[in-house]
Each structure stands twice: as structure tokens, then as C-alpha cells.
Amino acid sequence: MSNASLHGAKRQPPALVVKQAIQWMLRLNNQAPAPCVYEQCARWRAEHDDHECAWQRVQALNTELNSRFQALPAAGAAFEALETSAQRLGRRQALKLLCGTMLVGSSTWLAKDFAPWQQWSADFATRVGESGSYQLQDGTRLQLNTDSAVDQDYTPQRRLINLTKGEILVACGADAQSAIPRPLLLSSRHGLFEGIAGRFVVRQETDRTLVSVLGGQLAEGSVLIRSPATGHDLKIQPGQTFSITAQRATLLTSQAMDPGAWADGLIVTKDMRLGEFITEVARYRHGYLTCTDDIADLRLSGVFRLEDTDKLLAILPQTLPVQVRYRSRWWVTLQRQA
């Protein structure tokens, strides 16, 4: 995985500028625009560095998405339909038509790979397969996992980090910015958590948030769960993981995966279902990755490096009766060995 620098993450064009860049792209791609439109777009790009930055990112993402759509089965026919529709309805309506009708079966994959449009407005964000490390002015250190986004909201009374997507490792201690210590709070859609020194991981999933206080020989600190579901503050000790939903907070007595290993570029498993393992690996790569139902319950244990997920997949047949089938670079299926 590559590391995103603090400067690169903070140099995100404003959401309004990104929307303007998208509008310019749609105008230029729509039914032979007049020459003056090209000149107007060029002037807009030259007005500010943020305009050019947003334009380049929108163009790059558009090219990348086009290549991925072409890799899907029957994508050629879908794009022919898109181009025909674009001529009749305009590119904006055609894109809506394609996203709304042609690719329903790939909704999960699309949701993951369309994420950059949302993440450009975050204070800190990473793309699929990327991690990022950041040092905040109060001394708190953040490490974002793949495809994650957070916002920072600090006031004289408290420090708040809002996890809007994905997974984060927080290393916190004394407040270096304020003479009166402010609580360090982290929120997800399922609860509010207060870090009390130490290192902890928060992972936001669709129906729950997982909070783990990292253990080890030098383990210290804890996290308070300030979730309405508990009715009171609940302390998580080093080595513990809780699953928090809107209704309850549950201590997990065992886990098939080390919750903090990703920060070292690893997946560390112990008797993990192959189906769950493949779902985890899919978080770190673009496209569609799955396994067939007849091998999903196979178990594996080991240490796997995330820097190259193709190499990671290639070693699985050495220990399991499976084979890796590439329909394209973006469409990979594990199936039972013939």
C-alpha cells in the first residue's frame, strides 16, 4: 500500500469546485460543444490552482471508471447503449441511466469505487489500496486504512474526529494544544467514543462499528463507549474489541483477524473463513473479488502482506484446494481446484 502524505490529503479541492469541474466535463462531452465552451473551461481552469487540481482529478477518475466499466462482462454493449443515449438525452442523463439500470448487480463494487467523489471534501482521506498517516497539532496521530475518510472538528472545549467511512487507528495522549485538557472524541454512525491515551482502532461497517484497544507488552490506555445503546459509559480495556450497533454494545470473545495488523500492511488471520478473508482482501483492491459458495467455509491461518493483493491471492492455492480465475484484471473469482 502507498502512503498518502499530510500535505497531499489536505490539498483537496473544495466540494463546490469539484462539482464545477464535473459540470465542465459534462458540457465538453455533450454533443459537439461550441469552441467558446472550450475557451471558457480553459479560463476557469486558469483562475485558481484548486480549479486545475479538481479538473485533473475528475478527468483521471473518469478515465479510470471508463476502463473498469469496459472490464465488466457485456460492458461493450452497455457502453454502446450509453453512447446512443448520450446522443439523444445528453451525457448527464445517460450516465444516470447507466448507473441506475445497467449495473444493479455490481452495486457494492460501484459504491466502493465511486467513493472518491465523496472523499474529496473530507479533511483526511485515502483511496482503495492506500493508507495514510497524519500528525495533528494536539499530538494525536491518525492512521487511515484503505478507502477511509475522517473530518476533524476541534473547539476550545473538545477534540472531535468524525469517521465518515472506513477504518482508523488513533494514537492519543495528553492534549498538547490546551492548558485545560480536552477530551478526545471519535464518532461513527453507531456511537461516540472517548480515547484515554493508548492506541485504538475504529472500523465502521454498514450495520455496526468495531472498536479495539490494542494490546501487547506495552499496552496502556482505554476507550470509553459513549453510545446511547449502552445507557452508560462502558470502558474497553487493552486487548478487547466491542461491536457497537444502534441497540447494543457487545464484547467479542474471539476474533479471526488481528484488528491492528493492517497498520503494518498485513492481514493476520487465525482459523478464518475463506469467504470472510476474500471479503477483507477485496477492500484493498479495485474491481470485483469473490469466491464460490462451495469453498467459502474453508479455513486459513497465517500472515499475508497487503502490498500486492495479486501475489497474496496467488499463494492461496499452495495451502488450500482452490484456484484463482481472472476474467479480467478487475473481475477475479476463487473456485475449487478442478
TILOTI-29463 format. One record per atom (N, C-alpha, C): z, x, y. Coordinates in steps of 0.02 Angstrom, whole numbers, plus 50000, padded with zeros to 5 digits. Example, Ala and Ser with C-alpha at 12.3 -4.5 7.8 and 13.67 -1.06 7.14 Angstrom:
# residues 2
503905066049716
503905061549775
503905066049835
503545064249888
503575068449947
503945064550002
This chain:
# residues 338
500005004249941
500005000050000
500005004450062
499665002550113
499655006250176
500205003750221
500425007950267
500965006150312
500685004350379
500914998750407
500724996650474
501224999650523
500975002850575
501425005850624
501695000550671
502255002250703
502554997650751
502074996350808
501745001550833
501275000650888
500714996050868
500444996850807
499894992750785
500094985550777
500714984350753
500934977550743
501054974150810
501324977850860
501464974850924
500824973750963
500284977650948
499654976750984
499254971150951
499544965150954
499204959350928
498954955250987
498314953350988
498074949251044
498424942551045
498564939751104
498894933251108
498494927851071
498864922851047
498544917551008
497994914051047
498104913051113
497594909751154
496954913851157
497034920551162
496444924951165
496074924851098
496444924551042
496124924050977
495714917550972
495994912050996
495624905650996
494994906151037
495034909651094
494444910551136
493904914551100
494124919751065
493644923951027
493304919750973
493684915450939
493394911050887
492884906450919
493044903750977
492574899251012
491924902951030
491984909151054
491384912951069
490974914251006
491304915850951
490944917050889
490564910850867
490884905050872
490564898850852
489964897250897
490044898450962
489484897151008
488884901750993
489024908050978
488484912750965
488144911550898
488514908650850
488224907250784
487904900350779
487894896750832
487684889750830
486994888850861
486494887650820
485834885350841
485544889150901
485344895250892
484974899150941
485244898451012
485814901351027
486104900751094
485664904051147
485714901651208
485324904351263
485554911451278
485104915751305
485304922651321
485914923151366
486004918251410
486574918551456
487234918151418
487234915051359
487844914551320
488064921451296
487574925451274
487724932351254
488014936351312
487714935451372
487954938951431
488654936751450
488794930251445
489464927751461
489984930351412
489794930651349
490254933251299
490394940651312
489884944451329
489974951551343
490434952651403
490354948451454
490794949051513
491514947251494
491604942151453
492274940251431
492604945851393
492224949051348
492494954651308
492704960451352
492334961551407
492474967251450
493034965951500
493254959751506
493764958051555
494444961251540
494614961951475
495274964351457
495254967451388
495674972351376
495694975551310
495884970551255
496314965651272
496504960651222
495904956451200
495434955251246
494844951351229
494424955151177
494314961551189
493904965451143
494264966151076
494934967151078
495314967751016
495264961350975
495344955651007
495294949250972
494594948250944
494084950050984
493384949150962
493244953350899
493454959550899
493334963850842
493694961350779
494304958950787
494674956450729
494374950050702
494164945550746
493844939350724
493194940850688
492804945450715
492174947250682
492304950450614
492794954950610
492944958250547
493174953250495
493614948650515
493864943750467
493314939050445
492874937150492
492314932750474
491874936050422
491724942550431
491314946150383
491654946650316
492314947950317
492694948650255
492724942050217
492844936550252
492874930050220
492194928150191
491664929650227
490994928150201
490874931750135
491074938150132
490964941850070
491364939050013
491974936550028
492384933749975
492114927049951
491874922949997
491574916649977
490974917749931
490584922949947
489994924349907
490174926449837
490794929149828
491004931349762
491234925649718
491354919849747
491574914149706
491004911449664
491154908749604
490634905549564
490294900049603
489634899849599
489224894749633
489284895249709
489514900949735
489584901549807
488914901549843
488384903849809
487734903849840
487514896849860
487614892149815
487444885249830
487874882549886
488514884549886
488964882249939
488734884750007
488504891050010
488294893750073
487624890850096
487194889250048
486574885850068
486734879250099
487224875650070
487424869250098
487734870250167
488124875750175
488424877150239
487894878450292
487404882450276
486884884050325
486484877850343
486314873650293
485954867550307
486364862950352
487014862450336
487454858250377
487524861150447
487534867650452
487604870750518
487024869050563
486434868650534
485854866950574
485884859750600
486184855250559
486214848250579
486824846750622
487404849550603
488024847450633
488314852650681
488074858850677
488384864150714
488874867850669
488974874250683
489374878450639
490104876150634
490384873550688
491084871450686
491194865950635
490774860750637
490844855250589
490684857550519
490204861950511
490024864250444
490594868150412
490934872250451
491504875950424
492044871150401
492174865950440
492664860950419
492444857550355
491794856050349
491524852750289
491624857250228
491464863650236
491524868250180
492254868850157
492704870050205
493404871050188
493714864650160
493484858850182
493794852650162
493544849850097
492934851850074
492644848650015
492424853449961
492184859449979
491874863649928
492364867749888
492964869349918
493394874349887
494094871649875
494154865349857
494804862349844
495154866049787
494794867949736
495094871249678
495364878149693
495174881049750
495414887749768
495884887449828
496234881849837
496634880849897
497184886149904
497504888049848
498034893049852
497764899749875
497194901749847
496884908049866
496684908049939
496384902449961
496174902050030
496764902250078
497304898850060
497894898750103
498144905850114
498124909950062
498354916950068
497884920950112
497224920150102
496754924550136
496554922150205
496734916050224
496634913850292
497234915550337
497764918450307
498384919550342
498304923650406
497844928550412
497804932450474
497724928250537
497414922450533
497344918250592
498034916250619
498504914950574
499164913050595
499584919050615
499504924650580
499944930350589
499804934250653
499214933350684
499074937050745
499564935450801
499894929650797
500364927850850
501084929950834
501204932950776
501884935050758
502074941550792
502734942750801
502964949050830
502824954850783
502944953850718
502804958950667
502464955450608
501944958450582
501584955150527
501224960450485
501134958750421
500744962950376
500214958650342
499674961850322
499144958350286
499254959050211
498824955850173
498874956250100
498794963550078
499264965850035
499234972650010
499504977850058
499804975750113
500054980350164
500804979550172
501154984950187
501854984550205
501944987450275
502504985850306
502624988350374
503364989750384
503524995350417
504214997250432
504294997550508
504854994750533
504954994150605
505684995550622
505794999050677
506455000450702
506554996450766
507044991950767
507184987950826
507654991650873
507684989450936
508074993050986
508824992750972
509044987750935
509764987150921
509974991350861
509504994950831
509644999150773
509474995950706
509304989650706
509114986250644
508424988750621
508364989850556
507724991950527
507444986250484
506814984950492
506464979750454
505924982850412
505834980350352
505264982150311
504954975750285
504324974650303
503974968650282
503554970050220
503574965450173
503174965950113
502474963250128
502054962950077
501374960450083
501344953550115
500854952450158
500684945750184
501304942250213
501644945550259
502264942950287
502244943050363
502664938850394
502684938450466
503384936450489
503604939650544
504254937950573
504204937850649
504644933950680
504724933950753
505424936150770
505494939650825
506134942150849
506344938150910
506964935650910
507224931650966
507934934050981
507994938751026
508644941651044
508874938851111
509504937051115
509814934751177
510474938651187
510804937851244
511454941251253
511984938851204
511884933051172
512384930351127
512254931851053
511624932651033
511494933650962
510814936950953
510724939650893
510084942750873
509804938350817
509204935850826
508894931350777
508214934050756
508124934550690
507474936350661
507244930350620
506664927750636
506394921850603
505844923850554
505984923050490
505474924650438
505024918550431
504424919050457
503954913450454
503534913450390
503484919350359
503084919650298
503254926050260
503284925650194
503324931550153
504024934150139
504114940750145
504714944050120
504894949850165
505544950850175
505784956050221
506404959350192
506454965950203
507064969750188
507364971650255
508004970050264
508364971450327
508914976450313
508944981750353
509494986550351
509844986050418
510464983550418
510804982050481
511484985550483
511734986250544
512384989250555
512654986950622
512994991450657
513274989750722
512724988350773
512864983950820
512394982250873
512384987850924
511834991450927
511784997250972
511604995251043
511454988851055
511224986851122
511764983451163
512284981051132
512764976851168
513474979351157
513864979351213
514564981351207
514964976151168
514754969951173
515064964551133
514604963251074
514834964751013
514394964050954
514114956950948
513464956650936
513134950250925
512974949450850
513054943550822
512884942650752
512134943550741
511964946550684
511254947150665
511094941450617
510664936950639
510484931050601
509754931550579
509624929050519
508944928650494
508834921550468
508294918450491
508164911550470
507524911150429
507534906450382
506934904450345
506904896850348
506404893950316
506354886750319
506914883250280
507284887150239
507794884050197
508504885650219
508604889950268
509294891350287
509344896750340
509964898150359
510124903250408
510614908050377
510494914650386
510894919750352
511124924950403
511744927250393
512014932350438
512134938750399
511824944150421
511904950650389
512514954250416
512944956650371
513544960450390
513464967450361
513144971850400
512994978650378
512584978450313
512444984450286
512094984750221
511354983150225
511064982250165
510354980950158
510264974650116
509834970150139
509714964050102
508984961950107
508764958150057
508074955950053
508054948350057
507594945750097
507494938550102
506764937150086
506664932750037
505984930950015
505894923350021
505424921350062
505304914150073
504734911850028
504894907049985
504394903949942
504284896749964
503844893149930
503684886449952
504284881749949
504654882049895
505194877149884
505894880249887
505944886649901
506604889849905
506554896549941
507144899049960
507194905849988
507664909849944
507464915849924
507894920349885
508194925549931
508864926449926
509214931349966
509584936049919
509454942549924
509764947549881
510084952949924
510714954449910
511054960249941
510974965949892
510664971449915
510504976849869
511134980549848
511164982249784
511744985749757
511614993149750
511954996349703
511875003549692
512525007149707
512505013749700
513105017749709
513365017549780
512915016949828
513125016949898
513115009949927
513165004949885
513114998049908
513704996349955
513534992950009
514034990550055
513734984750094
514164980950127
513924975450166
513854969150125
513674963750159
513594957250127
513184952850173
513034946850150
512664941850189
513024935250183
513104931850240
513384925150241
512814920150241
512844915350196
512354909850195
512624904350241
512284903150296
512494897850342
512014891950335
511934889750273
511464884250258
511834877650256
511544872450286
511864865750281
511974863550209
511574866250162
511624864150092
512294866150062
512604871550087
513234873850057
513834870250086
513794867650146
514354864350178
514854869250209
514784875750194
515224880850221
514874887550213
515144892750247
514864899350240
514994902050170
514464904850140
514514907450072
514304914750073
514724919250048
514584926350053
514224928849991
513694932650002
513324935949949
513544943249946
513774945549889
514024952349880
513464956949855
513554963549862
513044968249837
512884966949764
512244967049748
512014965849680
511894958649663
512054954049709
511964946949695
511324944349728
511044939149698
510464935549725
510614928049723
510474924749778
510554917449781
509874914249794
509774908449763
509194904149776
509424898449821
509104897749879
509324892749927
508764887649937
508924881349929
508464875849943
508774871549997
508444866050014
508714861550064
509344858050039
509444857949972
510004854249943
510584858649921
510454864849899
510994868749869
510844876249872
511374880149861
511324887449854
511584889249785
511174892749746
511334894049676
511324901549662
511864904149633
511884911149613
511454912149551
510994916949553
510574918449496
510924923849454
511064922049392
511454926549349
511034932149320
510384931249317
509934936449291
509264935949325
508924941649331
508264941849362
507794946149320
507174944149317
506684948049279
506354953449321
506524953749386
506194958549430
506694961149481
506674967649494
507104970749544
506894968249613
507344964949651
507134961749713
506954966649769
507184972949764
507044977649818
506554983149801
506274983149741
505844988649719
505194989049759
504964983349784
504334983349823
504374987849884
504974988849910
505054993249969
504875000449953
504895002249889
504675008849866
503985008649834
503625003149844
502945002549818
502925001149744
503434997849717
503484996749645
503624989449628
503424987549567
503684981549534
504064984049473
504714982449470
505124984549414
505334978249376
505134977749314
505254971649275
505684972949214
506024967649191
506414967849130
506314961249093
505944961549038
505804955648997
505524949949039
505004951449079
504704946649124
504104943249091
504024936749101
503444933149075
502814936049108
502294936749068
501664939349095
501384934849149
501444928249140
501184923649190
501514924649257
502184925749257
502534926949320
502364933749349
502264938649305
502074945349328
501394945149363
500914941649333
500244941249363
500274937649430
500684932449434
500764928949498
501044933749551
501504938049531
501784942949578
501264948049599
500884950749552
500374955649569
499854952649616
499704946249607
499194942849648
499384942849722
500024943449738
500234943649808
499984949849844
499814955049806
499644961549835
498894962949835
498484958049819
497764959249818
497394953049842
496804954149869
496384948649891
496044945349831
495854939149839
495474935649787
495924931749740
495654930349682
495974925949632
496134929949570
496774930049551
497014933549491
497424928649450
497274928149385
497654923549342
497644926249271
498004922749227
497964924149155
497914917549118
497634917749058
497544911749019
498214909448991
498264902948976
498904899948955
499164902948889
498714905048846
498934907348780
499274914248781
499254917748838
499604924148843
500134924148897
500214918548932
500674918248989
501394919548969
501594918148907
502284918948886
502424925748855
501934930148852
502064936948830
502554940248878
502954944948853
503474948048893
503314955448905
503514957948963
503414965048977
503984967749019
504134974149009
504634977749047
504334984349068
504524986749127
504264993149148
504264993949223
503994999649246
503935001249316
503185001849332
502954997949381
502244997649396
502134999149470
501665003649484
501515005649553
501035000749584
501164999049648
500774994049684
500204996949726
500155003549729
499655006449775
498945004849754
498825003549690
498155001749665
498234996549611
498134990249628
498254984849579
497734984749524
497134987449536
496654987949481
496894992749427
497174998449447
497455003049399
498054999949363
498454996149401
499024992749371
498794987949316
498284983949330
498034979249280
497734982949220
497434988749232
497094992349179
497564995049126
498204996149144
498674998849095
498994993349052
498914987049071
499234981749032
498984981348960
498324982248947
498094982048877
498374987548833
498694992648863
498994998048823
499634995848789
499954990648816
500594988348787
500584981048765
500084977248786
500034970148769
499354968648740
499304963648697
498654961748667
498224957648715
498044960748771
497654957248823
497064961548844
496584958348876
496034961948907
495914959048977
495664963349021
495554961449091
494814959949101
494664953949124
493974952049135
493844951149210
493364954949236
493164954549306
492524950349311
492584944249337
491994940349353
491674942949417
492094945649461
491884949249521
492494953249543
492414957049596
492984960849623
493544956149644
493364950049662
493854945349690
494074940049640
493824940249579
493984935049530
494134938449464
494784938949445
494994942849388
495434938449343
495304938749278
495684934749229
495924939249172
496554938649155
496814941849094
496774936849037
496514939048980
496454934648922
496634938548859
496734934948805
496924938148742
496354942548716
496544948248687
496054952748659
495664949248603
495014950448602
494604947248551
494754950248481
